[in-house]
Amino acid sequence: GYMTSRTVREASGLLSLTSTLYLRLHKDDRDASFHCTAHYSLPEGRHGHLDSPTFHLTLH
């Protein structure tokens, strides 16, 4: 799989980030759990992260 990202500087000066993951799933992934994590830099050399809730994909 691969991922694409797009960053936009809003009028407020804040940044908006959109990422899309393209992944070919297989039947073995049927019961897998997924989540997204964003890692970002803060002032004074600090770092932060934000995690999405866990989600499952329906495979047929």
C-alpha positions as CSV (number, residue, x, y, z in Angstrom):
1,G,0.0,0.0,0.0
2,Y,0.9,3.7,-0.1
3,M,-0.2,6.9,1.5
4,T,-0.8,10.4,0.1
5,S,-0.8,13.6,2.2
6,R,-1.9,17.2,1.6
7,T,-1.2,20.1,3.9
8,V,-3.1,23.4,3.6
9,R,-2.3,26.6,5.5
10,E,-5.6,28.1,6.6
11,A,-6.4,31.8,6.8
12,S,-6.0,31.5,10.5
13,G,-2.4,30.4,10.0
14,L,-3.1,26.9,11.3
15,L,-2.3,23.9,9.1
16,S,-4.8,21.3,8.0
17,L,-3.5,17.9,7.1
18,T,-5.3,15.3,5.0
19,S,-3.8,11.8,4.5
20,T,-5.3,8.9,2.5
21,L,-4.0,5.3,2.9
22,Y,-4.4,3.0,-0.1
23,L,-4.1,-0.6,1.1
24,R,-5.1,-3.8,-0.7
25,L,-6.8,-5.9,1.9
26,H,-7.0,-9.7,2.0
27,K,-9.5,-12.1,3.6
28,D,-6.9,-12.6,6.4
29,D,-7.5,-8.9,7.3
30,R,-11.2,-9.6,8.1
31,D,-10.8,-9.3,11.9
32,A,-8.1,-6.6,11.9
33,S,-8.4,-3.4,13.8
34,F,-7.1,-0.1,12.3
35,H,-6.4,3.4,13.6
36,C,-4.8,6.6,12.5
37,T,-2.1,8.5,14.3
38,A,-0.8,12.0,13.6
39,H,2.6,13.0,15.0
40,Y,3.4,16.7,15.0
41,S,6.0,19.2,16.3
42,L,5.3,21.8,18.9
43,P,7.3,24.9,20.0
44,E,10.4,24.5,22.1
45,G,11.3,21.1,20.5
46,R,8.3,19.3,21.9
47,H,6.2,16.8,20.0
48,G,2.6,15.7,20.2
49,H,0.4,13.0,18.7
50,L,-3.3,12.4,18.2
51,D,-4.9,8.9,17.8
52,S,-8.2,8.2,16.1
53,P,-10.6,5.7,17.6
54,T,-10.0,2.1,16.5
55,F,-12.2,1.0,13.5
56,H,-12.9,-2.2,11.6
57,L,-13.4,-2.6,7.8
58,T,-16.2,-4.7,6.4
59,L,-14.7,-7.2,3.9
60,H,-16.9,-9.3,1.6
